[in-house]
């Protein structure tokens, strides 16, 4: 497989697909991944309409990245399958909810490797800042340099939380390097 061209830090392009589980967005470039982040972050009603798969490795080229699900109000609530691909050159310097994904609930993130740098004051992780109930993280790897100056900082995930009793989060087959 050929890695996509480096992302310029600005361009956004809507990918193929409908964002459903049956027809997920087909992400093949940094511009398409940036579009997904903007789509999720523009309205909480988009959170569960953003199912996506990576079709090749993505290079974010150390450009500033706004996490997918950037806040408590804009959580990611869909499925993301990296299909064994990587997202390289991740650079996040958020005040909180920092990672490729910032905040997620009722979501599955699987089969992706992230590398780069992530720094924040709280809820800081290479892949995900905070998992907030019913989040499954499967077969993922973090190769990011992660720095947190406040609380809830981790390599792969900053914080595993639950919204109410009966909800849980799962991390399986994952590692940090």
N, C-alpha and C positions, 0 to 999 in steps of 0.2 A: 504494500500500500504506500501511496505517496502522501507525505505530510502537506497540509494546505499551506498556502502562502501566509506569511506573518500578518497578523492583524495590525492595522494602522492606529488603533486606539479610538477611532471615531466611527467608521463605517458600520452600518447595521443593514442586514438583508434578511427578509423573511425567507425561511427555508421551506422546502417541500413538506407536505403533510398537513394534517388538520389539528394536531395536538391532542388527539384522542388516544386511548390505549390501543385501539385497533389501527389507527393511522397516525403514529407519532411524528413529530417534526423530525426531519432528517438533517442533522447538523453536520456540515462538512467544512466550515470555516469559522474563524474568529468573529467575522461580521455576523454570521448567523447565530453564534452563541451569544454575542452582544445583543442581538435582536431578542433572543429568548429572555435574557435578563431584563431588558427594557419592558417586554410584554408582561412578565410576571410582576415587575415593580410598578407598573402604571396603575393597576387596579387589583384589589383583593379578589374580585370576581374572576380574574384570570388564573388564579393560583392552581386550580384543579383542571385547567384546560391547556396545560403546558407539558404534556408527555413528550419525551424526546429521546432520540438515540444518536450517538456519534457514529458517523460513517467513515471517519478518518481521524488521525491525530490532529490536534489544534495547537497552533503557536500564537499565544497572546502577546509575545514579543516584549514582555516587561512593561507594557502600557498599563496605566491605572485601570483597575477593574472594579466595577460595581457589582457586588455579589447578587446572584440569583436569589430573590427573597431577601431583600436588603433590610427588613425591619420586622418587628413583631406584627405590625399591621399588614405587611406584604410578605407572608410566608409562602414558601414553595410547597404545594400539596399535590404533586403529580409523580410520575415515575421518570427516571433518567437512567438510561442504559448506555454506558460508554463502550460496550461491545469489545472491551480489551484495549481501547485506544487511550491516549494520554492527552492531557491539557497542560502544556508547558508554558513557561514564561508568565505564570500567574503573578500579579503584583497587586496586593490589596493593602491599603492604608486607611481603613475605616475607623470610626470612633467606637463602633460595636457591631456585632454580627458580621464577622469577617471570615472569608474563605471563598472558595469557588461559589458555594452556596452560603448565604448568611443565616437564614432562619428557615426551618422546615418543620412541618407536621403532617401526619398522614401521608407520608411520601416514601418512595423507594429510590435509593441511589446505588447503582451497582456497576461493577466491571470497568472502573476508570482509575487512572493514575494521575495525580496532580503534582506539579513541581513549580517552584518559584519562591516568592517571599510573601508572607502574610504578617501584618502587624496591626495591633489594635489595643484598645484599653480593656475590652471585655467581650466575652463570647467569641473566642478566636480559635480557629482550627484551619488546617490546610484545605480540607474538603468542605467542612461545614462548621459554622459558628455555634449554632444551637439546634439540637434535635428536640422538639417540643411535643412528643407523644406520637406513638404509632409510626415511627420512622425506622425503616430497615436499611442498613448500609451493608452491602454484600460485596465481597471480593474487590475491595478498593485499596489503593495505596496512596500514602502521602510522602512526597519527597520535598515538601516545602520547608523552608526555614521559617518557623512560626515563633513570633514574639508577642507576648501580652504584657501590658504594664499594669493591668488591674486584676480582674478575677476571671475565672472560667476560661482557662487557656489549655489547649491540648494539641497534640500533633495532628491527628486525623479529625477529631471533633472537639470543639471547645467545651461544650456542656451537653450532657444527656439529661433532659428534664421530662416531666410528664405534666399534662394539663389537669388531669383529674384521675382519681383512682380507677384502676382497670386498664389504663393505657400504659404501654411500655415502648421501649426502643430496643433495637437489636443491631449489634455489630458482629458480623461473621465473616471469616476468611480475609480479614484486612490486616494491613501492617504499615508501619512507619519506617522510613529509611534515614 
